[in-house]
């Protein structure tokens, strides 16, 4: 039925494929988290710059 191969030997390719898929998934998730983190940092920096600019404009108007 298994041509001389044990059932465990037939599962090795599947286990290797699943392990590789899990590693790729973890890598992609880590990259997505890093992209989201960097995007959030960039947006916060822009908000700070906008707030500083607004403050400077208001200060100049009241001088």
C-alpha angles and dihedrals in degrees: 000000000000096000092241095311122119118235089245091060090053091055095055095083090049092048091049091049092049091048091051091048091050091051092049090048092051091049093050091047091051091050091049091050091050092049091049091048093050092046091051091049091050091050092049091050090052091050090052091049091049092049091048091049092049090049092050092050093049091047092051091049091055097047 
